[in-house]
Amino acid sequence: MPRRIAAIDFGTNTARLLIADLFDDGHFEQIALKRTIVRLGGGFNRATGLADDAIQRATACLHDFADSIRQNAVDTIRAVGTSAIRDAANGSEFVARMTDETGIRLGIIDGVTEGSLTLAGVLAGLDSQPEQLLMFDVGGGSTEYTFARDDRPLFVQSLPLGVVRLTEGKIEPSAMEEKIERELDNLELQLRNSAISVSPDTLLVGTAGTATTLAAISLQMPEYDYRRVNNHSLQKSEIQRIYELLLPLSKEQRLGIAGLEKGREDLIIAGSLITLLTLKRFGFTRMKVSDYGLLEGLVVSEFTN
């Protein structure tokens, strides 16, 4: 008899709900999926934390998720908040308020836990299991890098590179590049200190909104189809082409590009730069895109909050 799991990934930019039946052998079947661009990190202030209008958007979204959970007779809820909530001065207050109002308690996870759970989700959706893998998860407030060998995470590092924070904090692409390069310098140092070498036979996997959006644009998808996006390979040259296409356009003009979801029209520039500079730094010419990630990792793991 399967267990019905509701998983919630409440990110800095996007909130997602997956309701799935989890079977004893570890596989799951999707029952319902919802995704809302909430931009919880929008207007983030270091002193006060989450902005009032962002909290209002988040509250409406969680009420909607709670309705779906009730309608689907869920056995277990596994819900997490990531970078924006864990870094916010009012993060704990926000979690308590959401618990009271919606019955959904968001567990605030650190970057290492986020990376490990995301790896579990990505591995559940890959069409082949590589010997070693470097996965990067570009979020709204942070980017997690995870190195795994034989399905085991050997290294997880969370960098303060998020598309919302980069976009709101660094106006020019050149300033974004400088910030990204500095953080990648730190990442390389941490990898060396952990005696980890990213060899040419390592599979690079990109997950979350930036990677899936780049794939959707490359595939010229008027409507998003996760089945076409998951395991799609993107060449570095194609990502560069998309970046150069989008950069000179206004936000409104970018929305005319098939595959670009409303709410990402400003953030895709920062996300593309993180992606391109990651490929360049480690000498990759292509990456595999995963539509699976933290959300699916919550379903297949034994995570409790």
C-alpha positions in Angstrom: 0.0 0.0 0.0 1.6 3.3 -1.0 2.0 6.3 1.2 0.7 9.6 -0.1 3.4 12.3 0.4 3.0 16.0 0.0 6.4 17.7 -0.6 6.8 21.5 -0.6 9.9 23.3 -1.7 9.4 26.9 -0.7 12.3 28.7 -2.4 13.5 32.3 -2.7 11.8 32.7 -6.1 9.5 29.7 -6.7 7.3 27.6 -4.4 6.4 24.1 -5.6 4.1 21.4 -4.3 4.3 17.8 -5.3 1.7 15.2 -4.2 2.8 11.7 -4.9 2.2 8.1 -4.0 5.4 6.5 -2.7 5.7 2.8 -3.0 7.8 0.4 -0.9 10.4 -0.2 -3.6 11.2 3.6 -3.6 9.5 4.6 -6.8 6.7 7.2 -6.8 3.7 8.2 -9.0 2.8 11.9 -9.3 -0.7 12.8 -8.3 -0.6 16.6 -8.4 2.0 19.3 -9.1 1.8 23.0 -8.5 4.3 25.8 -9.1 4.0 29.4 -8.2 6.6 32.2 -8.6 6.2 33.9 -5.3 9.5 35.8 -5.2 9.8 35.4 -1.5 13.3 37.0 -1.6 12.1 40.1 -3.5 12.8 43.3 -1.5 14.8 41.3 1.0 16.4 43.5 3.7 19.3 42.3 5.8 18.0 44.1 8.9 14.3 43.3 8.7 14.3 40.2 6.5 11.4 39.2 4.3 9.4 42.1 2.8 5.7 42.5 3.7 4.4 42.1 0.1 6.5 39.0 -0.3 5.0 37.5 2.8 1.5 38.3 1.5 2.3 36.4 -1.8 3.7 33.5 0.2 0.7 33.4 2.5 -1.7 33.2 -0.5 0.4 30.4 -2.1 0.5 28.3 1.1 -3.2 28.6 1.6 -3.7 27.3 -1.9 -1.2 24.4 -1.3 -3.0 23.6 2.0 -6.3 23.3 0.1 -4.7 20.8 -2.4 -3.3 18.8 0.4 -6.7 18.5 2.1 -8.4 17.5 -1.2 -5.9 14.7 -1.9 -6.0 13.0 1.5 -2.2 13.2 2.2 -0.6 10.9 4.8 2.6 12.9 5.3 3.7 16.5 4.6 7.4 17.2 4.0 7.8 21.0 3.6 11.0 23.0 3.6 12.1 26.6 3.2 15.5 27.5 1.8 17.8 30.4 1.4 15.5 33.4 1.9 13.8 32.0 5.0 17.0 30.7 6.7 18.8 34.1 6.1 15.9 36.3 7.1 15.8 38.1 10.5 12.1 37.4 10.5 12.4 33.9 9.1 11.3 32.0 12.3 8.4 34.5 12.8 7.3 33.8 9.2 7.4 30.0 9.7 5.4 30.3 12.9 2.8 32.5 11.2 2.4 30.1 8.2 2.0 27.1 10.6 -0.8 28.9 12.5 -2.6 30.1 9.3 -2.2 27.1 7.0 -1.2 24.1 9.1 1.9 23.7 7.0 5.2 23.9 9.0 8.2 24.8 6.9 11.4 23.2 8.1 14.3 25.6 7.5 17.1 23.5 6.0 20.8 24.5 5.6 22.6 24.5 2.3 24.2 21.1 2.9 20.9 19.4 3.6 19.4 21.1 0.6 22.2 19.8 -1.6 21.9 16.3 -0.3 18.1 16.2 -0.7 18.4 17.7 -4.2 20.9 15.0 -5.2 18.5 12.3 -4.1 15.7 13.8 -6.3 18.0 14.3 -9.3 19.2 10.7 -9.1 15.6 9.5 -9.1 15.0 11.1 -12.5 18.3 10.5 -14.4 18.1 8.2 -17.4 21.5 6.7 -16.6 23.6 6.6 -13.4 27.0 8.1 -13.8 30.1 7.0 -11.9 30.6 10.6 -10.7 28.5 13.7 -11.0 28.8 17.4 -10.3 25.3 18.9 -9.7 24.5 22.6 -9.4 21.2 24.0 -8.2 20.7 27.7 -9.0 18.2 29.1 -6.6 16.9 32.5 -5.9 19.1 33.1 -2.8 21.9 30.6 -3.2 23.5 28.0 -5.5 24.4 24.5 -4.2 27.2 22.5 -5.7 27.2 18.7 -4.9 29.9 16.2 -6.0 28.8 12.6 -5.9 30.4 9.3 -6.7 28.4 6.1 -7.1 25.3 7.9 -5.9 27.0 9.0 -2.7 27.4 12.8 -2.0 31.1 13.4 -1.1 31.0 17.2 -1.2 28.2 19.8 -0.8 28.8 23.5 -0.7 26.2 26.3 -0.7 27.4 29.6 -2.3 25.6 32.9 -1.8 24.8 33.1 -5.5 21.1 33.5 -6.0 19.4 34.9 -9.1 17.1 37.2 -7.0 19.9 38.6 -4.9 22.2 39.0 -7.8 19.6 40.7 -9.9 18.5 43.0 -7.2 22.0 43.7 -5.9 24.1 43.9 -9.0 22.7 46.0 -11.8 25.3 45.3 -14.5 26.2 41.9 -15.8 29.9 42.7 -15.3 29.3 43.2 -11.6 27.4 39.9 -11.5 30.3 38.1 -13.2 32.8 39.5 -10.7 30.7 38.2 -7.8 30.2 34.8 -9.4 33.9 34.4 -10.2 34.9 35.2 -6.6 32.5 32.6 -5.3 33.7 30.0 -7.8 37.3 30.7 -6.6 36.1 29.8 -3.1 34.3 26.7 -4.5 37.5 25.5 -6.2 39.5 26.0 -3.0 37.0 24.0 -1.0 37.1 21.2 -3.6 40.9 21.0 -3.4 40.8 21.0 0.4 38.4 18.0 0.2 40.8 16.2 -2.3 38.1 16.2 -5.0 39.0 16.5 -8.6 36.3 17.2 -11.2 37.6 15.1 -14.1 36.5 15.3 -17.8 34.4 12.1 -17.4 32.3 13.7 -14.6 28.7 14.4 -15.6 27.6 18.0 -15.0 23.9 18.3 -14.1 22.0 21.5 -13.7 18.7 21.5 -11.8 16.0 24.1 -10.8 14.5 27.1 -12.6 17.5 28.4 -14.5 18.5 25.1 -16.0 15.0 24.1 -16.9 14.2 27.5 -18.4 17.3 27.4 -20.6 16.2 23.9 -21.8 12.7 25.1 -22.5 14.0 28.1 -24.5 16.3 25.9 -26.5 13.4 23.5 -27.2 11.2 26.5 -28.1 8.4 25.2 -25.8 5.3 27.4 -25.7 4.0 25.2 -22.8 6.4 23.6 -20.4 6.7 19.8 -20.5 8.9 18.3 -17.9 9.2 15.1 -19.8 11.0 16.8 -22.6 13.1 18.9 -20.4 14.3 16.2 -18.0 17.6 14.6 -19.2 17.9 17.1 -22.0 21.5 17.9 -22.9 22.5 21.6 -23.5 25.7 22.6 -25.2 27.7 25.5 -23.8 27.5 27.2 -27.2 23.7 27.0 -27.1 23.5 28.5 -23.6 25.8 31.3 -24.8 23.5 31.9 -27.8 20.5 32.2 -25.5 22.3 34.6 -23.2 23.3 36.8 -26.1 19.8 36.7 -27.5 18.2 37.7 -24.2 20.7 40.3 -22.8 19.9 43.3 -25.1 16.1 42.7 -24.8 13.8 44.5 -22.4 12.0 42.4 -19.8 8.8 42.7 -21.8 10.5 41.7 -25.0 12.0 38.6 -23.3 8.6 37.3 -22.5 8.1 36.9 -26.2 10.7 34.2 -26.3 9.1 30.7 -26.2 10.0 28.8 -23.0 10.6 31.8 -20.8 8.1 31.8 -17.9 6.7 35.1 -16.6 8.5 36.0 -13.4 11.9 34.9 -14.7 12.4 37.6 -17.4 14.8 39.6 -15.3 16.3 36.7 -13.4 17.4 34.6 -16.4 20.4 36.8 -17.0 22.0 36.1 -13.6 21.1 32.5 -13.9 22.6 32.2 -17.4 25.8 33.8 -16.1 26.1 31.4 -13.2 25.6 28.5 -15.6 28.1 29.7 -18.2 30.8 30.5 -15.7 30.3 27.1 -14.0 30.8 25.3 -17.3 33.8 27.5 -18.1 35.4 27.1 -14.7 35.4 23.2 -14.8 36.0 22.8 -18.5 32.6 21.4 -19.5 31.2 21.8 -23.0 27.7 20.6 -22.1 25.4 19.8 -19.2 22.4 17.6 -18.6 19.3 19.3 -17.3 17.2 17.7 -14.5 13.6 18.7 -13.9 13.9 16.6 -10.7 15.4 18.1 -7.6 14.7 19.1 -4.0 11.0 18.5 -4.4 11.4 14.9 -5.5 14.2 14.4 -3.0 11.7 15.2 -0.2 9.4 12.5 -1.6 11.9 9.7 -1.8 13.9 10.5 1.4 12.9 9.9 5.0 13.2 13.6 5.7 11.3 14.8 8.8 10.9 18.3 10.1 
